[in-house]
Amino acid sequence: MTTQHPYRAQESYSFACMRCGYGWEQDYEIHHHVRADGSESVTYRADGETVPSPLSRPTCVNCGSHVVRIMQPGRVHVFEELLHGSHQAQPHGRHWWNRPAS
């Protein structure tokens, strides 16, 4: 039983599975509660359902793996580009492999 109304916050995360390469984003509504004994609890809701904390042990929604990278929102497309090779790393600095031929 709670003594106060829950404090609610919104957070979004990007996820990338390091096993199968699948990437996705999810918005969460986070409810902070204070119980009658003074202890606190937090519940996460995604798409209207109570879910485990996305930070505890994320699971790939594609393959079920727990080897998942958590990133800031909006980062899935960058990871996918890197994974699929559509992002070309640009050489920088004066290293022997990118110096002009003499």
All heavy atoms as an XYZ file, in Angstrom:
824
protein
N       0.844     -1.175      0.000
C       0.000      0.000      0.000
C       0.889      1.237      0.000
O       1.874      1.311      0.703
C      -0.873     -0.025      1.247
C      -1.802      1.130      1.329
S      -3.051      0.675      2.543
C      -3.321      2.167      3.324
N       0.560      2.200     -0.815
C       1.347      3.425     -0.897
C       0.670      4.542     -0.128
O      -0.544      4.582      0.001
C       1.559      3.862     -2.358
O       0.292      4.080     -2.945
C       2.333      2.811     -3.134
N       1.499      5.464      0.376
C       0.960      6.597      1.122
C       0.893      7.847      0.266
O       0.232      8.796      0.625
C       1.826      6.885      2.362
O       3.164      7.144      1.942
C       1.799      5.718      3.321
N       1.613      7.863     -0.837
C       1.614      9.022     -1.724
C       1.247      8.576     -3.128
O       1.405      7.418     -3.486
C       3.003      9.654     -1.759
C       3.486     10.169     -0.433
C       4.914     10.703     -0.563
O       5.458     10.800     -1.650
N       5.502     11.056      0.549
N       0.798      9.528     -3.921
C       0.558      9.227     -5.318
C       1.903      8.992     -5.999
O       2.899      9.620     -5.642
C      -0.193     10.379     -5.994
C      -1.587     10.553     -5.476
N      -2.591      9.676     -5.791
C      -2.122     11.484     -4.657
C      -3.703     10.067     -5.193
N      -3.447     11.156     -4.500
N       1.948      8.095     -6.966
C       3.229      7.814     -7.596
C       3.733      9.004     -8.411
O       2.956      9.758     -8.986
C       2.938      6.625     -8.501
C       1.469      6.669     -8.744
C       0.865      7.307     -7.522
N       5.046      9.157     -8.394
C       5.695     10.127     -9.266
C       5.974      9.395    -10.567
O       6.461      8.270    -10.569
C       7.005     10.608     -8.621
C       7.902     11.342     -9.582
C       7.602     12.629     -9.989
C       9.041     10.733    -10.085
C       8.414     13.294    -10.879
C       9.859     11.394    -10.971
C       9.550     12.677    -11.367
O      10.344     13.323    -12.259
N       5.638     10.015    -11.693
C       5.803      9.369    -13.000
C       6.835     10.110    -13.828
O       6.905     11.335    -13.809
C       4.482      9.324    -13.744
C       3.480      8.457    -13.063
C       2.195      8.396    -13.827
N       1.245      7.603    -13.052
C      -0.050      7.669    -13.193
N      -0.574      8.461    -14.077
N      -0.831      6.918    -12.451
N       7.607      9.335    -14.549
C       8.608      9.889    -15.469
C       8.562      9.096    -16.764
O       8.121      7.947    -16.780
C       9.992      9.807    -14.844
N       8.995      9.713    -17.837
C       9.079      9.060    -19.141
C      10.550      8.911    -19.500
O      11.325      9.859    -19.336
C       8.401      9.902    -20.215
C       6.911     10.015    -20.089
C       6.206      8.760    -20.560
O       5.422      8.213    -19.817
N       6.468      8.303    -21.754
N      10.930      7.750    -19.982
C      12.282      7.533    -20.479
C      12.214      6.656    -21.710
O      11.312      5.838    -21.839
C      13.173      6.876    -19.421
C      13.526      7.794    -18.283
C      14.578      7.208    -17.349
O      15.300      6.280    -17.753
O      14.661      7.685    -16.215
N      13.171      6.845    -22.590
C      13.274      6.030    -23.801
C      14.680      5.473    -23.884
O      15.642      6.125    -23.462
C      12.988      6.870    -25.039
O      11.679      7.379    -24.997
N      14.795      4.279    -24.435
C      16.089      3.636    -24.615
C      16.147      3.006    -25.998
O      15.138      2.579    -26.541
C      16.325      2.537    -23.573
C      16.393      3.034    -22.159
C      15.286      2.948    -21.319
C      17.555      3.593    -21.653
C      15.343      3.394    -20.009
C      17.618      4.045    -20.339
C      16.512      3.944    -19.533
O      16.577      4.394    -18.238
N      17.351      2.905    -26.527
C      17.628      2.128    -27.725
C      18.344      0.861    -27.283
O      19.144      0.895    -26.347
C      18.541      2.897    -28.681
O      17.889      4.000    -29.234
N      18.058     -0.240    -27.964
C      18.680     -1.512    -27.645
C      19.262     -2.116    -28.915
O      18.677     -1.973    -29.991
C      17.647     -2.493    -27.075
C      16.986     -2.002    -25.824
C      15.811     -1.262    -25.888
C      17.524     -2.269    -24.579
C      15.186     -0.813    -24.734
C      16.909     -1.822    -23.415
C      15.735     -1.092    -23.493
N      20.372     -2.810    -28.787
C      20.976     -3.515    -29.913
C      21.462     -4.864    -29.402
O      22.214     -4.937    -28.435
C      22.126     -2.723    -30.494
N      21.014     -5.923    -30.047
C      21.428     -7.268    -29.672
C      22.804     -7.536    -30.266
O      23.017     -7.378    -31.470
C      20.430     -8.306    -30.175
S      20.902    -10.000    -29.737
N      23.724     -7.949    -29.423
C      25.079     -8.227    -29.880
C      25.188     -9.642    -30.449
O      26.213    -10.001    -31.004
C      26.066     -8.042    -28.721
C      25.994     -6.664    -28.077
S      26.085     -5.285    -29.239
C      27.818     -5.303    -29.593
N      24.125    -10.404    -30.365
C      24.120    -11.759    -30.916
C      23.567    -11.784    -32.341
O      24.213    -12.271    -33.257
C      23.308    -12.693    -30.027
C      23.257    -14.104    -30.534
C      22.523    -15.005    -29.554
N      22.356    -16.320    -30.131
C      21.278    -17.054    -29.978
N      20.277    -16.609    -29.254
N      21.197    -18.232    -30.520
N      22.364    -11.228    -32.530
C      21.728    -11.305    -33.855
C      21.734     -9.981    -34.603
O      21.400     -9.937    -35.782
C      20.301    -11.833    -33.733
S      19.120    -10.663    -33.014
N      22.082     -8.883    -33.918
C      22.159     -7.587    -34.582
C      20.859     -6.814    -34.643
O      20.816     -5.729    -35.205
N      19.801     -7.346    -34.070
C      18.510     -6.661    -34.107
C      18.547     -5.424    -33.212
O      19.125     -5.440    -32.126
C      17.410     -7.623    -33.627
C      16.022     -7.051    -33.733
C      15.392     -6.933    -34.963
C      15.338     -6.623    -32.600
C      14.114     -6.404    -35.065
C      14.058     -6.099    -32.688
C      13.458     -5.988    -33.925
O      12.192     -5.464    -34.027
N      17.958     -4.331    -33.677
C      17.896     -3.098    -32.907
C      16.467     -2.624    -32.762
O      15.659     -2.798    -33.665
N      16.158     -2.040    -31.618
C      14.818     -1.520    -31.378
C      14.865     -0.425    -30.330
O      15.863     -0.267    -29.639
C      13.843     -2.631    -30.965
C      14.048     -3.191    -29.599
C      13.337     -2.894    -28.472
C      15.028     -4.154    -29.183
N      13.810     -3.610    -27.394
C      14.843     -4.386    -27.810
C      16.050     -4.831    -29.844
C      15.639     -5.273    -27.087
C      16.834     -5.709    -29.118
C      16.632     -5.928    -27.768
N      13.786      0.338    -30.267
C      13.652      1.398    -29.272
C      12.362      1.180    -28.498
O      11.401      0.625    -29.034
C      13.657      2.766    -29.938
C      14.973      3.033    -30.630
C      15.203      4.485    -30.991
O      14.404      5.342    -30.573
O      16.194      4.745    -31.669
N      12.372      1.622    -27.239
C      11.189      1.443    -26.403
C      11.042      2.638    -25.480
O      12.018      3.123    -24.920
C      11.316      0.160    -25.564
C      10.113     -0.137    -24.707
C       8.885     -0.477    -25.525
O       8.896     -1.391    -26.333
N       7.819      0.276    -25.331
N       9.807      3.109    -25.349
C       9.469      4.167    -24.393
C       8.935      3.508    -23.132
O       8.207      2.514    -23.198
C       8.386      5.084    -24.963
C       8.838      5.811    -26.217
O      10.018      6.197    -26.286
O       8.005      5.978    -27.129
N       9.300      4.087    -21.982
C       8.865      3.558    -20.692
C       8.229      4.660    -19.862
O       8.683      5.795    -19.880
C      10.054      2.995    -19.892
C      10.664      1.786    -20.533
C      11.699      1.917    -21.445
C      10.199      0.518    -20.237
C      12.262      0.808    -22.051
C      10.751     -0.601    -20.831
C      11.784     -0.448    -21.738
O      12.335     -1.552    -22.344
N       7.191      4.298    -19.143
C       6.607      5.162    -18.121
C       7.057      4.569    -16.793
O       6.813      3.394    -16.512
C       5.086      5.167    -18.231
C       4.437      6.154    -17.310
C       2.943      6.233    -17.547
O       2.520      6.829    -18.551
O       2.212      5.665    -16.702
N       7.748      5.366    -15.998
C       8.332      4.881    -14.761
C       7.550      5.460    -13.587
O       7.398      6.672    -13.481
C       9.817      5.268    -14.675
C      10.533      4.742    -15.917
C      10.447      4.730    -13.403
C      11.855      5.382    -16.164
N       7.048      4.588    -12.731
C       6.251      4.980    -11.574
C       7.083      4.773    -10.314
O       7.507      3.652    -10.029
C       4.978      4.130    -11.481
C       4.075      4.292    -12.649
N       2.874      4.934    -12.555
C       4.194      3.905    -13.944
C       2.281      4.931    -13.741
N       3.066      4.315    -14.596
N       7.294      5.857     -9.575
C       8.007      5.801     -8.298
C       6.966      5.865     -7.181
O       6.176      6.805     -7.129
C       8.979      6.978     -8.170
C      10.052      6.971     -9.204
N      11.303      6.465     -8.972
C      10.059      7.406    -10.492
C      12.037      6.582    -10.056
N      11.309      7.152    -10.997
N       6.980      4.875     -6.308
C       6.019      4.796     -5.211
C       6.744      4.859     -3.873
O       7.855      4.367     -3.742
C       5.248      3.470     -5.248
C       4.539      3.215     -6.532
N       3.265      3.631     -6.775
C       4.943      2.575     -7.666
C       2.901      3.259     -7.990
N       3.899      2.624     -8.556
N       6.089      5.429     -2.861
C       6.576      5.386     -1.479
C       5.542      4.595     -0.688
O       4.371      4.969     -0.632
C       6.768      6.804     -0.889
C       7.215      6.706      0.561
C       7.751      7.611     -1.714
N       5.986      3.499     -0.102
C       5.087      2.642      0.668
C       4.826      3.248      2.052
O       5.519      4.153      2.484
C       5.697      1.255      0.800
C       5.839      0.538     -0.510
C       6.336     -0.886     -0.280
N       6.514     -1.564     -1.536
C       7.677     -1.990     -2.008
N       8.786     -1.822     -1.316
N       7.745     -2.606     -3.165
N       3.848      2.695      2.744
C       3.484      3.178      4.082
C       4.651      3.081      5.059
O       4.780      3.896      5.965
C       2.290      2.391      4.608
N       5.549      2.097      4.856
C       6.697      1.948      5.755
C       7.867      2.857      5.374
O       8.919      2.816      5.995
C       7.154      0.494      5.808
C       7.698     -0.017      4.479
O       7.747      0.754      3.495
O       8.082     -1.199      4.422
N       7.693      3.676      4.333
C       8.737      4.611      3.909
C       9.657      4.081      2.836
O      10.456      4.823      2.270
N       9.580      2.796      2.534
C      10.428      2.238      1.475
C       9.890      2.656      0.108
O       8.717      2.982     -0.041
C      10.507      0.722      1.592
O       9.229      0.147      1.385
N      10.771      2.640     -0.862
C      10.396      3.058     -2.214
C      10.360      1.862     -3.151
O      11.075      0.881     -2.954
C      11.399      4.083     -2.738
C      11.407      5.369     -1.943
C      12.390      6.384     -2.495
O      12.827      6.245     -3.656
O      12.725      7.315     -1.755
N       9.527      1.967     -4.148
C       9.495      0.954     -5.199
C       9.321      1.663     -6.533
O       8.805      2.772     -6.607
C       8.370     -0.055     -4.967
O       7.112      0.566     -5.156
N       9.779      1.002     -7.560
C       9.703      1.555     -8.907
C       9.109      0.489     -9.817
O       9.495     -0.678     -9.751
C      11.105      1.951     -9.426
C      11.030      2.476    -10.850
C      11.743      2.983     -8.514
N       8.148      0.881    -10.645
C       7.610     -0.030    -11.646
C       7.750      0.618    -13.015
O       7.676      1.839    -13.155
C       6.126     -0.372    -11.384
O       5.371      0.829    -11.316
C       5.953     -1.156    -10.101
N       7.975     -0.225    -14.004
C       8.132      0.219    -15.388
C       6.944     -0.278    -16.184
O       6.504     -1.415    -16.013
C       9.412     -0.358    -15.989
C      10.672      0.229    -15.410
C      11.177     -0.211    -14.199
C      11.354      1.229    -16.084
C      12.333      0.330    -13.669
C      12.516      1.776    -15.568
C      12.996      1.318    -14.364
O      14.144      1.853    -13.837
N       6.454      0.589    -17.070
C       5.363      0.213    -17.958
C       5.779      0.549    -19.387
O       6.324      1.613    -19.642
C       4.079      0.934    -17.591
C       3.550      0.496    -16.215
C       2.240      1.135    -15.843
N       1.137      0.845    -16.750
C       0.382     -0.253    -16.701
N       0.619     -1.171    -15.808
N      -0.621     -0.407    -17.538
N       5.516     -0.400    -20.276
C       5.784     -0.203    -21.700
C       4.562     -0.683    -22.469
O       4.073     -1.790    -22.218
C       7.027     -0.977    -22.130
N       4.074      0.139    -23.349
C       2.887     -0.191    -24.143
C       1.710     -0.604    -23.258
O       0.961     -1.523    -23.573
C       3.201     -1.295    -25.157
C       4.285     -0.880    -26.139
O       4.317      0.316    -26.512
O       5.107     -1.737    -26.527
N       1.581      0.064    -22.103
C       0.450     -0.174    -21.219
C       0.579     -1.370    -20.298
O      -0.327     -1.659    -19.534
N       1.704     -2.099    -20.346
C       1.879     -3.274    -19.505
C       3.062     -3.093    -18.565
O       4.059     -2.469    -18.927
C       2.114     -4.511    -20.372
C       0.914     -4.862    -21.228
C       1.083     -6.212    -21.892
O       1.796     -7.076    -21.345
O       0.500     -6.389    -22.961
N       2.965     -3.660    -17.361
C       4.067     -3.633    -16.424
C       5.148     -4.593    -16.919
O       4.851     -5.737    -17.281
C       3.604     -4.041    -15.012
O       2.593     -3.110    -14.598
C       4.743     -4.015    -14.015
N       6.393     -4.098    -16.964
C       7.526     -4.873    -17.471
C       8.687     -4.767    -16.490
O       8.735     -3.857    -15.664
C       7.956     -4.372    -18.868
C       6.846     -4.570    -19.892
C       8.389     -2.915    -18.822
N       9.666     -5.689    -16.590
C      10.860     -5.555    -15.752
C      11.656     -4.311    -16.148
O      11.513     -3.798    -17.262
C      11.667     -6.815    -16.058
C      10.773     -7.723    -16.816
C       9.683     -6.876    -17.404
N      12.506     -3.853    -15.255
C      13.378     -2.722    -15.573
C      14.205     -3.043    -16.810
O      14.813     -4.113    -16.886
C      14.313     -2.432    -14.397
O      15.348     -1.565    -14.805
N      14.251     -2.131    -17.763
C      15.050     -2.385    -18.966
C      16.547     -2.382    -18.670
O      17.339     -2.825    -19.486
C      14.673     -1.228    -19.890
C      14.259     -0.139    -18.963
C      13.609     -0.826    -17.803
N      16.936     -1.905    -17.500
C      18.349     -1.823    -17.150
C      18.844     -3.057    -16.408
O      20.043     -3.230    -16.224
C      18.594     -0.574    -16.299
C      18.120      0.738    -16.929
C      18.348      1.888    -15.973
C      18.811      0.975    -18.252
N      17.937     -3.925    -15.961
C      18.343     -5.067    -15.146
C      18.937     -6.199    -15.985
O      20.062     -6.604    -15.766
C      17.182     -5.568    -14.302
O      16.117     -5.958    -15.137
N      18.196     -6.737    -16.902
C      18.670     -7.828    -17.762
C      17.844     -7.808    -19.041
O      16.919     -8.615    -19.210
C      18.540     -9.158    -17.039
C      19.160    -10.287    -17.823
C      19.121    -11.580    -17.074
N      19.384    -12.654    -18.035
C      19.986    -13.753    -17.735
N      20.391    -13.964    -16.523
N      20.173    -14.669    -18.647
N      18.167     -6.905    -19.945
C      17.362     -6.803    -21.164
C      17.442     -8.076    -22.000
O      18.457     -8.766    -22.006
C      17.968     -5.611    -21.900
C      19.328     -5.442    -21.336
C      19.283     -5.971    -19.943
N      16.352     -8.355    -22.685
C      16.252     -9.535    -23.531
C      15.953     -9.094    -24.955
O      15.067     -8.267    -25.178
C      15.119    -10.452    -23.037
O      15.390    -10.810    -21.674
C      15.006    -11.710    -23.874
N      16.673     -9.640    -25.910
C      16.429     -9.321    -27.321
C      15.038     -9.818    -27.699
O      14.700    -10.984    -27.474
C      17.477     -9.976    -28.211
S      17.181     -9.716    -29.982
N      14.237     -8.933    -28.265
C      12.880     -9.306    -28.659
C      12.876    -10.143    -29.931
O      11.859    -10.708    -30.296
C      11.975     -8.058    -28.832
C      11.823     -7.320    -27.506
C      12.518     -7.123    -29.902
N      14.035    -10.258    -30.591
C      14.146    -11.047    -31.812
C      14.634    -12.469    -31.539
O      14.044    -13.426    -32.008
C      15.083    -10.355    -32.801
C      15.117    -11.027    -34.143
O      14.090    -11.240    -34.764
N      16.303    -11.377    -34.587
N      15.724    -12.632    -30.752
C      16.322    -13.961    -30.563
C      16.336    -14.440    -29.121
O      16.698    -15.585    -28.863
C      17.740    -13.988    -31.128
S      18.977    -13.122    -30.132
N      15.972    -13.575    -28.154
C      15.933    -13.984    -26.757
C      17.258    -13.889    -26.020
O      17.342    -14.222    -24.844
N      18.300    -13.421    -26.676
C      19.615    -13.297    -26.046
C      19.602    -12.195    -24.984
O      18.832    -11.246    -25.058
C      20.665    -12.962    -27.109
O      21.913    -12.660    -26.509
N      20.484    -12.343    -23.995
C      20.627    -11.316    -22.965
C      21.894    -10.491    -23.184
O      22.269     -9.702    -22.316
C      20.650    -11.941    -21.577
C      19.353    -12.573    -21.201
N      18.213    -11.844    -20.947
C      19.003    -13.872    -21.071
C      17.220    -12.665    -20.663
N      17.674    -13.898    -20.735
N      22.542    -10.670    -24.322
C      23.725     -9.878    -24.647
C      23.230     -8.682    -25.461
O      23.256     -8.673    -26.688
C      24.769    -10.709    -25.430
C      26.023     -9.885    -25.674
C      25.092    -11.987    -24.692
N      22.728     -7.691    -24.736
C      22.062     -6.546    -25.347
C      22.741     -5.262    -24.887
O      23.000     -5.090    -23.701
C      20.563     -6.514    -24.960
C      19.872     -5.274    -25.495
C      19.872     -7.772    -25.462
N      23.028     -4.410    -25.829
C      23.607     -3.104    -25.508
C      22.477     -2.095    -25.358
O      21.579     -2.027    -26.193
C      24.562     -2.671    -26.610
C      25.200     -1.350    -26.287
C      26.281     -1.015    -27.247
N      26.831      0.275    -26.860
C      27.796      0.873    -27.476
N      28.343      0.312    -28.524
N      28.223      2.034    -27.069
N      22.541     -1.304    -24.299
C      21.547     -0.265    -24.038
C      22.181      1.071    -24.390
O      23.300      1.362    -23.971
C      21.118     -0.266    -22.560
C      20.587     -1.642    -22.168
C      20.072      0.814    -22.308
C      20.392     -1.806    -20.684
N      21.467      1.872    -25.178
C      21.999      3.143    -25.650
C      20.973      4.253    -25.443
O      19.826      3.997    -25.107
C      22.346      3.027    -27.136
C      23.330      1.924    -27.444
S      23.514      1.628    -29.210
C      21.966      0.822    -29.603
N      21.413      5.459    -25.711
C      20.503      6.604    -25.665
C      19.461      6.443    -26.766
O      19.716      5.798    -27.779
C      21.262      7.902    -25.901
C      22.261      8.237    -24.840
C      23.055      9.478    -25.217
O      22.993      9.965    -26.338
N      23.819      9.985    -24.268
N      18.287      7.054    -26.591
C      17.271      6.960    -27.638
C      17.780      7.568    -28.938
O      18.570      8.498    -28.938
C      16.085      7.741    -27.072
C      16.618      8.566    -25.961
C      17.842      7.869    -25.461
N      17.328      6.984    -30.044
C      17.708      7.484    -31.356
C      18.997      6.906    -31.897
O      19.457      7.304    -32.955
N      19.596      5.940    -31.210
C      20.891      5.401    -31.618
C      20.784      4.117    -32.435
O      21.779      3.645    -32.962
C      21.763      5.137    -30.392
C      22.002      6.343    -29.512
C      22.688      7.470    -30.223
N      24.031      7.068    -30.585
C      24.846      7.781    -31.348
N      24.451      8.927    -31.834
N      26.028      7.351    -31.643
N      19.622      3.530    -32.580
C      19.485      2.261    -33.290
C      19.970      2.380    -34.724
O      20.708      1.525    -35.211
C      18.030      1.746    -33.245
C      17.831      0.593    -34.207
C      17.679      1.314    -31.843
N      19.608      3.441    -35.421
C      20.007      3.560    -36.826
C      21.518      3.647    -36.974
O      22.088      3.128    -37.920
C      19.311      4.752    -37.492
C      19.830      6.079    -37.048
N      19.465      6.649    -35.853
C      20.721      6.924    -37.624
C      20.104      7.815    -35.719
N      20.868      8.000    -36.757
N      22.219      4.261    -36.040
C      23.678      4.351    -36.103
C      24.281      2.964    -35.938
O      25.178      2.566    -36.675
C      24.224      5.318    -35.027
C      25.736      5.290    -34.972
C      23.718      6.723    -35.294
N      23.771      2.184    -34.975
C      24.262      0.828    -34.751
C      24.018     -0.040    -35.976
O      24.890     -0.789    -36.410
C      23.592      0.221    -33.520
C      24.021     -1.189    -33.254
C      25.236     -1.441    -32.648
C      23.223     -2.253    -33.611
C      25.642     -2.742    -32.395
C      23.612     -3.549    -33.370
C      24.825     -3.800    -32.763
N      22.827      0.064    -36.575
C      22.505     -0.734    -37.745
C      23.427     -0.394    -38.912
O      23.866     -1.276    -39.640
C      21.044     -0.544    -38.136
C      20.088     -1.209    -37.172
C      18.638     -0.889    -37.468
O      18.351      0.136    -38.131
O      17.781     -1.669    -37.025
N      23.733      0.896    -39.089
C      24.649      1.293    -40.153
C      26.029      0.688    -39.941
O      26.651      0.185    -40.869
C      24.761      2.815    -40.226
C      23.539      3.491    -40.791
C      23.627      5.007    -40.750
O      24.602      5.542    -40.171
O      22.719      5.656    -41.288
N      26.505      0.718    -38.713
C      27.815      0.133    -38.408
C      27.804     -1.373    -38.617
O      28.732     -1.946    -39.172
C      28.229      0.465    -36.975
C      28.579      1.919    -36.707
C      28.748      2.147    -35.213
C      29.829      2.319    -37.461
N      26.750     -2.033    -38.168
C      26.643     -3.479    -38.261
C      26.577     -3.948    -39.710
O      27.200     -4.926    -40.085
C      25.414     -3.959    -37.494
C      25.244     -5.464    -37.398
C      26.362     -6.058    -36.550
C      23.906     -5.803    -36.792
N      25.845     -3.220    -40.528
C      25.635     -3.644    -41.910
C      26.619     -3.014    -42.887
O      26.492     -3.204    -44.088
C      24.195     -3.370    -42.337
C      23.212     -4.121    -41.499
N      23.134     -5.489    -41.469
C      22.292     -3.687    -40.616
C      22.196     -5.871    -40.627
N      21.680     -4.794    -40.087
N      27.571     -2.254    -42.391
C      28.626     -1.725    -43.237
C      28.244     -0.555    -44.105
O      29.000     -0.181    -44.989
N      27.098      0.046    -43.889
C      26.729      1.187    -44.730
C      27.383      2.466    -44.245
O      27.354      3.475    -44.918
C      25.205      1.351    -44.766
O      24.718      1.624    -43.480
N      27.984      2.418    -43.069
C      28.694      3.582    -42.543
C      30.175      3.361    -42.780
O      30.754      2.416    -42.274
C      28.420      3.751    -41.050
C      29.202      4.878    -40.423
N      28.847      6.182    -40.601
C      30.310      4.869    -39.671
C      29.715      6.944    -39.954
N      30.612      6.159    -39.374
N      30.780      4.178    -43.572
C      32.197      4.069    -43.863
C      32.975      4.938    -42.899
O      32.745      6.137    -42.817
C      32.480      4.528    -45.315
C      31.789      3.681    -46.350
C      32.401      2.300    -46.433
O      33.592      2.133    -46.256
N      31.573      1.302    -46.684
N      33.883      4.332    -42.170
C      34.735      5.097    -41.266
C      35.668      5.964    -42.102
O      36.272      5.497    -43.059
C      35.532      4.157    -40.374
N      35.737      7.201    -41.760
C      36.596      8.129    -42.476
C      37.965      8.166    -41.804
O      38.054      8.351    -40.602
C      35.982      9.535    -42.481
C      34.655      9.614    -43.193
C      34.774      9.262    -44.657
O      35.708      9.687    -45.338
N      33.852      8.458    -45.146
N      39.041      7.972    -42.579
C      40.361      8.054    -41.977
C      40.632      9.471    -41.498
O      40.158     10.438    -42.088
C      41.298      7.657    -43.114
C      40.538      7.868    -44.359
C      39.078      7.722    -44.009
N      41.366      9.570    -40.426
C      41.716     10.883    -39.918
C      43.120     10.809    -39.336
O      43.626      9.737    -39.037
C      40.708     11.369    -38.874
C      40.613     10.485    -37.680
N      39.888      9.315    -37.689
C      41.174     10.581    -36.461
C      39.994      8.735    -36.511
N      40.774      9.472    -35.745
N      43.736     11.925    -39.197
C      45.095     11.958    -38.670
C      46.116     11.697    -39.767
O      45.792     11.496    -40.928
N      47.369     11.701    -39.398
C      48.454     11.489    -40.359
C      49.107     10.147    -40.055
O      50.171     10.072    -39.475
C      49.467     12.620    -40.258
C      48.873     13.988    -40.459
C      48.957     14.588    -41.812
N      50.194     14.387    -42.508
C      50.239     14.238    -43.818
N      49.135     14.277    -44.534
N      51.383     14.075    -44.422
N      48.436      9.076    -40.396
C      48.953      7.738    -40.192
C      49.540      7.224    -41.499
O      49.205      7.701    -42.581
C      47.838      6.797    -39.718
C      47.182      7.283    -38.459
N      47.803      7.245    -37.242
C      45.972      7.840    -38.246
C      46.999      7.743    -36.318
N      45.883      8.106    -36.900
N      50.398      6.239    -41.424
C      51.050      5.725    -42.616
C      50.068      5.190    -43.646
O      50.308      5.269    -44.837
C      52.089      4.648    -42.259
C      51.505      3.414    -41.634
C      51.334      3.184    -40.315
C      51.012      2.281    -42.311
N      50.761      1.966    -40.099
C      50.557      1.375    -41.321
C      50.885      1.900    -43.643
C      50.003      0.150    -41.637
C      50.344      0.677    -43.942
C      49.897     -0.186    -42.953
N      48.899      4.698    -43.212
C      47.959      4.131    -44.181
C      47.102      5.143    -44.902
O      46.455      4.827    -45.862
C      47.068      3.080    -43.506
C      46.247      3.625    -42.372
C      45.061      4.261    -42.463
C      46.569      3.580    -40.990
N      44.611      4.632    -41.225
C      45.524      4.217    -40.290
C      47.636      3.071    -40.269
C      45.517      4.342    -38.919
C      47.614      3.201    -38.880
C      46.559      3.839    -38.236
N      47.106      6.411    -44.451
C      46.309      7.393    -45.173
C      47.133      8.613    -45.604
O      46.576      9.633    -45.939
C      45.067      7.815    -44.370
C      45.408      8.622    -43.126
O      46.567      8.794    -42.778
N      44.389      9.087    -42.449
N      48.434      8.452    -45.650
C      49.272      9.539    -46.163
C      49.302      9.485    -47.680
O      49.318      8.409    -48.265
C      50.700      9.396    -45.634
C      50.835      9.788    -44.211
C      52.295      9.839    -43.823
N      52.390     10.090    -42.395
C      53.321      9.594    -41.626
N      54.275      8.845    -42.105
N      53.335      9.873    -40.350
N      49.329     10.642    -48.312
C      49.441     10.646    -49.775
C      50.796     10.079    -50.192
O      51.788     10.240    -49.495
C      49.319     12.120    -50.158
C      49.367     12.904    -48.897
C      49.217     11.960    -47.743
N      50.786      9.367    -51.300
C      52.047      8.821    -51.813
C      52.981      9.941    -52.232
O      52.561     10.964    -52.763
C      51.765      7.908    -53.004
N      54.279      9.767    -51.989
C      55.274     10.792    -52.328
C      55.715     10.648    -53.753
O      55.858      9.647    -54.295
C      56.498     10.694    -51.444
O      56.137     10.709    -50.104
